[in-house]
Amino acid sequence: MSATQLLLSPAEKQVLDSGFAAVFGGTPERYFSAPGRTEIGGNHTDHQRGRVLAAAVNLDTRAAVRLNGTDTIRILSKGYPMCTVDLKILTPQKDEINSTPALVRGVAARFTQLGCKVEGFDAYCESTVLPGSGLSSSAAYEVLIGTILNHMFFDGRVSQPEIAQIGQYAENVFFGKPCGLMDQTASAVGNLVTIDFFDKDHPVIESVDFDFSACGHALCIIDSQASHADLTDEYAAIPGELKEICAYFGKEVLSQIDEADFYAAIPQLRKACGDRAVLRAVHFYQDNARVPQQVEALRSGDFERFLSLIRESGQSSWMYLQNVIPAGYKEHQDVAVSLALCQHYLQGRGAYRVHGGGFAGTVQAFVPFDLLETFRAGIDAALGEGACHVLSIRPQGGVPAVPAEG
């Protein structure tokens, strides 16, 4: 299977064709796919232009697409209302903040700025990247829209890393979320990659050739069953507090500040920014340094060292980054309970950590094959059937999907 396209089985094509026909009538012209992602190393390091280790996974968002001859994009995602965007209006709309149309409008606006003549189209989408799953359904959606525009109207001239940057632009400027670039890059590029975001316009992306299953471990994502609703302020507080640290030094992001200078200034930073901001910066420096160590461990085949670094990252996220329990929450500490369950069922083996943004969403675990059945059964019994997802890494990023013959 090519890394530049995805093969659709006849059954998968039929699902998309039937959905498209029911909504728009007739048949689609083309198909596209963009995967969810899992963050493996570097928790909340990307928005400080640090380093990450991430991978595309075998869950995706797919679309069947047809030109409609108008200036309007119409997208129906299964289970959601129709998303309609007028291409004559390509500026941020206040009433669209935190909405799907904002993402579509933002991606279309950026392509137009690049000289692409975006036209109206109809699309029917289905996704296995469930919202709130911690696998970044929003990034998969942004990359999907960017991939559609790139191949339908721009002859594929925009690179996959650039599609990621376009998705981030849409999310930052139109959607109103100050996200980093990791989610979009992992979804757009595909496979297992390490990314250094220090040069924000030219992130350094390197492939990491490694098969977790060859080391006798399954990559699992555990859904804590918690909702992200009403947690926007918690997520925004992390880059917001780190920005206060940076302002003290007259810098934009922590990766521009020497770690020794940060530690020397801690007495002043505690007074100016508060202790939580200081601790969150401590986490950044530690987790940012762990990423190249994780990459080296994988490349040298030292899987036990890699697992140890995963555990260290999880401890740092809980103690210093403090993105496990939302401030003031007592009755609901879903991610913390999920971590406790992982510790119990792993019996001192494998590794586990908070995954992605934190506060709600998911936990990541590397589970030895001989424990997988009891681990998954225990997690599902405590959190709900299907809470434990066993994933694999997908080589393709955002790509056209081609129907298989037969």
LUMNUMI-783930 format. One record per residue (C-alpha): residue in three letters; chain; x, y, z. Coordinates in pm, whole numbers, plus 50000, padded with zeros to 5 digits. Each point is the difference from the previous one (the first is absolute). Layout:
BEGIN
ALA A X Y Z
...
// end
This chain:
BEGIN
MET A 50000 50000 50000
SER A 50145 50337 49894
ALA A 50084 50272 50252
THR A 49853 50253 49754
GLN A 49653 49848 49978
LEU A 49762 49778 50192
LEU A 49828 49699 49848
LEU A 49624 49988 50057
SER A 49841 49656 50010
PRO A 49675 49951 49805
ALA A 49809 49994 50331
GLU A 50163 50324 50118
LYS A 49926 50168 49668
GLN A 49638 49885 50018
VAL A 49955 50157 50343
LEU A 50126 50336 49875
ASP A 49806 49979 49673
SER A 49674 49916 50180
GLY A 50044 50283 50248
PHE A 50082 50247 49725
ALA A 49703 49896 49785
ALA A 49760 50029 50295
VAL A 50108 50357 50070
PHE A 50092 50148 49662
GLY A 49870 49753 49742
GLY A 50208 49838 49729
THR A 50357 49879 50043
PRO A 50322 50160 50129
GLU A 50298 50075 49779
ARG A 50286 49944 50244
TYR A 50084 49866 50345
PHE A 50240 50120 50271
SER A 50124 49891 50342
ALA A 50188 50153 50296
PRO A 50104 49803 50310
GLY A 49977 50070 50370
ARG A 50325 50027 50190
THR A 50157 49885 50322
GLU A 50255 50210 50187
ILE A 50276 49772 50131
GLY A 50257 50249 50126
GLY A 49990 50370 50085
ASN A 49685 50087 50198
HIS A 49906 50366 49936
THR A 50340 50076 49848
ASP A 49886 50088 49648
HIS A 49843 50338 50084
GLN A 50338 50102 50148
ARG A 50164 49902 49669
GLY A 50162 49700 50162
ARG A 50040 49636 49895
VAL A 49746 49718 49976
LEU A 49975 49634 49905
ALA A 49664 49921 49839
ALA A 49831 49757 49765
ALA A 49701 49972 49770
VAL A 49768 49717 50104
ASN A 49769 49757 49822
LEU A 49685 50204 50075
ASP A 49905 50266 49749
THR A 49751 50249 49861
ARG A 49894 49932 49641
ALA A 49811 50203 49742
ALA A 49820 49941 49672
VAL A 50016 50323 49796
ARG A 49841 50155 49690
LEU A 50018 50351 49853
ASN A 49665 50180 50020
GLY A 50056 50294 49762
THR A 49932 50266 50265
ASP A 50196 50221 50239
THR A 49888 49792 50297
ILE A 50164 49710 50182
ARG A 49750 49755 50149
ILE A 50127 49725 50230
LEU A 49783 49747 50178
SER A 50183 49798 50264
LYS A 49804 49697 50118
GLY A 49818 50083 50322
TYR A 50043 50377 49967
PRO A 49811 50291 49837
MET A 50092 50118 49652
CYS A 50301 50233 49995
THR A 49956 50276 49741
VAL A 50269 50256 49913
ASP A 49959 50287 49753
LEU A 50334 50041 49820
LYS A 49925 50367 49933
ILE A 50064 50061 50371
LEU A 50348 49887 50103
THR A 50061 50201 50315
PRO A 49955 49881 50361
GLN A 49637 50016 50115
LYS A 49933 50069 50369
ASP A 49692 49779 50007
GLU A 50204 49704 49865
ILE A 50262 49984 50278
ASN A 50037 49641 50126
SER A 49797 49867 49707
THR A 50062 49770 49703
PRO A 49922 50269 49738
ALA A 50283 50208 50150
LEU A 50250 49722 49923
VAL A 49877 49959 49643
ARG A 49994 50375 49938
GLY A 50348 50038 50147
VAL A 50153 49726 49784
ALA A 49828 50139 49688
ALA A 50120 50351 50085
ARG A 50362 49893 50032
PHE A 49994 49807 49671
THR A 49852 50307 49832
GLN A 50280 50214 50145
LEU A 50247 49756 49843
GLY A 49846 50058 49658
CYS A 49768 49701 49985
LYS A 49660 50054 49838
VAL A 49776 49810 50239
GLU A 49661 49898 49861
GLY A 49686 49866 50159
PHE A 49964 49629 50065
ASP A 49783 49752 50184
ALA A 50154 49746 50237
TYR A 49867 49717 50212
CYS A 50228 49898 50290
GLU A 50022 49707 50237
SER A 50254 49970 50280
THR A 50138 49740 50237
VAL A 50195 50278 50178
LEU A 49732 50071 50258
PRO A 49980 50355 50142
GLY A 50155 50018 50343
SER A 50192 49676 49941
GLY A 50334 50173 50050
LEU A 50104 49896 49648
SER A 49938 50351 49867
SER A 49685 49981 49792
SER A 50024 50376 49933
ALA A 50350 49970 49850
ALA A 49891 49706 49786
TYR A 49706 50210 49876
GLU A 50222 50302 49923
VAL A 50250 49781 49817
LEU A 49717 49831 49810
ILE A 49863 50336 49879
GLY A 50350 50117 49909
THR A 50067 49677 49809
ILE A 49672 50038 49808
LEU A 50078 50360 49897
ASN A 50361 49915 49916
HIS A 49911 49718 49763
MET A 49670 50130 49861
PHE A 50112 50357 49926
PHE A 50378 50037 50040
ASP A 50155 49699 49821
GLY A 50143 49874 50330
ARG A 50265 50271 50004
VAL A 49975 50062 50377
SER A 50217 49760 50203
GLN A 49857 49795 50285
PRO A 50189 50201 50267
GLU A 49856 50316 49843
ILE A 49650 49852 50019
ALA A 50062 49956 50372
GLN A 50095 50366 50031
ILE A 49684 50100 49813
GLY A 49793 49794 50244
GLN A 50169 50169 50295
TYR A 49932 50340 49843
ALA A 49631 49917 49968
GLU A 49982 49881 50361
ASN A 50193 50297 50141
VAL A 49852 50284 49795
PHE A 49648 49884 49907
PHE A 49907 49738 50263
GLY A 50157 50195 50285
LYS A 50214 49728 50162
PRO A 50371 50072 50070
CYS A 50119 49650 49907
GLY A 50349 49890 49904
LEU A 50091 49822 49678
MET A 50057 49641 50112
ASP A 49651 49860 49940
GLN A 49969 50131 49646
THR A 50355 49899 49904
ALA A 49964 49642 50125
SER A 49669 49965 49815
ALA A 50123 50162 49680
VAL A 50336 49824 49974
GLY A 49916 49651 50126
ASN A 50210 49721 50153
LEU A 50213 50038 50317
VAL A 50189 50329 49993
THR A 50199 50229 50225
ILE A 49950 50371 49940
ASP A 50204 50300 50114
PHE A 49786 50314 49981
PHE A 50273 50251 50092
ASP A 49988 50158 49652
LYS A 49624 50048 49988
ASP A 49993 50051 49622
HIS A 50221 49700 49925
PRO A 49950 49729 50265
VAL A 50255 49718 49978
ILE A 49819 49670 49947
GLU A 50182 49666 50021
SER A 49857 49653 49956
VAL A 50057 49750 50281
ASP A 49993 49644 49872
PHE A 49872 49787 50286
ASP A 49741 49728 50052
PHE A 49862 49987 50355
SER A 49844 49659 49941
ALA A 50345 49859 49924
CYS A 50089 50077 50363
GLY A 49700 49807 50127
HIS A 49793 50303 50095
ALA A 49667 50140 49883
LEU A 49938 50373 49972
CYS A 49676 50073 50186
ILE A 49795 50315 50045
ILE A 49761 50002 50295
ASP A 49695 50225 49981
SER A 49944 50146 50346
GLN A 49636 50070 49902
ALA A 50040 50363 50111
SER A 49869 50290 49791
HIS A 50219 50285 49871
ALA A 49702 50234 50033
ASP A 50066 50306 50218
LEU A 50373 49924 50017
THR A 50120 50251 49738
ASP A 50130 50232 50273
GLU A 50202 49716 50154
TYR A 50172 49926 49667
ALA A 50055 50367 49920
ALA A 50154 50062 50344
ILE A 50302 49783 49919
PRO A 50135 50203 49703
GLY A 49868 50314 50171
GLU A 50206 49946 50316
LEU A 50306 49898 49803
LYS A 49963 50320 49798
GLU A 50036 50193 50328
ILE A 50329 49821 50064
CYS A 50116 50086 49650
ALA A 49898 50364 50040
TYR A 50233 50030 50300
PHE A 50289 49916 49766
GLY A 49864 50198 49706
LYS A 49958 49683 49795
GLU A 49710 49843 49812
VAL A 50035 49634 50105
LEU A 50193 49795 50256
SER A 50219 49831 49738
GLN A 50164 50341 49949
ILE A 50100 50023 50369
ASP A 50308 49818 50126
GLU A 49905 49752 50271
ALA A 50279 50124 50230
ASP A 49868 50357 49972
PHE A 49651 49877 50091
TYR A 50119 49821 50313
ALA A 50209 50300 50106
ALA A 49693 50223 49976
ILE A 49761 49774 50197
PRO A 49987 50226 50312
GLN A 49886 50292 49786
LEU A 49773 49786 49780
ARG A 49813 49863 50302
LYS A 49911 50353 50103
ALA A 49920 50126 49651
CYS A 49821 49697 49853
GLY A 49904 49767 50284
ASP A 50116 49653 50092
ARG A 49778 49806 49760
ALA A 50144 50187 49702
VAL A 50351 49923 50126
LEU A 49922 49630 50045
ARG A 49844 49981 49654
ALA A 50319 50145 49855
VAL A 50202 49740 50193
HIS A 49790 49733 49829
PHE A 50068 50152 49658
TYR A 50377 49991 50041
GLN A 49992 49644 50133
ASP A 49758 49855 49745
ASN A 50162 50184 49711
ALA A 50333 49842 50093
ARG A 49836 49657 50026
VAL A 49884 49993 49636
PRO A 50345 49954 49836
GLN A 50081 49746 50274
GLN A 49684 49807 49907
VAL A 50091 50013 49631
GLU A 50353 49877 50072
ALA A 49865 49718 50219
LEU A 49771 49882 49719
ARG A 50266 50029 49732
SER A 50249 49805 50210
GLY A 49744 49734 50092
ASP A 50007 50081 50373
PHE A 49629 49958 50059
GLU A 50027 49980 50380
ARG A 50167 50342 50000
PHE A 49721 50132 49780
LEU A 49735 49869 50242
SER A 50185 50159 50292
LEU A 49993 50337 49821
ILE A 49626 49963 49934
ARG A 49944 49946 50372
GLU A 50214 50304 50084
SER A 49796 50212 49759
GLY A 49677 49890 50163
GLN A 50129 50087 50346
SER A 50117 50341 49881
SER A 49663 50077 49840
TRP A 49817 49919 50323
MET A 50240 50169 50244
TYR A 50123 50303 49808
LEU A 49780 50061 49695
GLN A 49693 49920 50213
ASN A 49772 49900 49711
VAL A 49842 49691 50158
ILE A 49736 50151 50234
PRO A 49823 50328 49910
ALA A 50043 50264 50269
GLY A 49747 49954 50281
TYR A 49856 49673 49870
LYS A 49919 49753 50278
GLU A 49709 49782 49888
HIS A 50136 49939 49651
GLN A 50368 49910 49957
ASP A 49958 49771 49702
VAL A 50353 50014 49858
ALA A 50151 49937 50344
VAL A 49776 49694 50045
SER A 50105 49875 49656
LEU A 50368 50035 50092
ALA A 49940 49811 50325
LEU A 49834 49718 49808
CYS A 50295 49980 49761
GLN A 50243 49975 50291
HIS A 49792 49723 50157
TYR A 49960 49784 49690
LEU A 50353 50047 49865
GLN A 50149 49852 50319
GLY A 50318 50205 49978
ARG A 50060 49920 49633
GLY A 49953 50203 49679
ALA A 49934 50371 50037
TYR A 49714 50248 50018
ARG A 49950 50379 49996
VAL A 49744 50273 49950
HIS A 49950 50043 49626
GLY A 49963 50322 49805
GLY A 49839 50306 50154
GLY A 49903 49832 50325
PHE A 49734 50100 50255
ALA A 49752 49777 49814
GLY A 50035 49765 49705
THR A 50250 49721 50002
VAL A 50292 49813 50152
GLN A 50264 49816 49797
ALA A 50143 49663 50098
PHE A 50258 49761 49858
VAL A 49871 49659 50106
PRO A 50191 49669 49982
PHE A 49814 49754 49778
ASP A 49966 49743 50278
LEU A 49814 50258 50214
LEU A 49790 50152 49721
GLU A 49686 49788 50046
THR A 49975 50053 50375
PHE A 50106 50366 49966
ARG A 49730 50079 49743
ALA A 49735 49803 50191
GLY A 50083 50181 50323
ILE A 49998 50345 49839
ASP A 49671 49934 49818
ALA A 49837 49863 50315
ALA A 50089 50316 50193
LEU A 49951 50268 49734
GLY A 49753 49846 49756
GLU A 50007 49756 49711
GLY A 50237 50113 49727
ALA A 50189 50247 50220
CYS A 50331 49830 49917
HIS A 50102 50039 49634
VAL A 50284 49794 49856
LEU A 50158 50199 49717
SER A 50260 49962 49730
ILE A 50208 50261 49818
ARG A 49882 50104 49654
PRO A 50263 50080 49734
GLN A 49776 50242 49810
GLY A 49924 50354 50110
GLY A 49732 50210 49830
VAL A 49959 49842 49655
PRO A 49759 49931 49715
ALA A 49820 49668 50041
VAL A 49975 49773 49698
PRO A 49734 49729 49962
ALA A 50140 49650 49973
GLU A 49895 49788 49706
GLY A 49750 49727 50064
// end
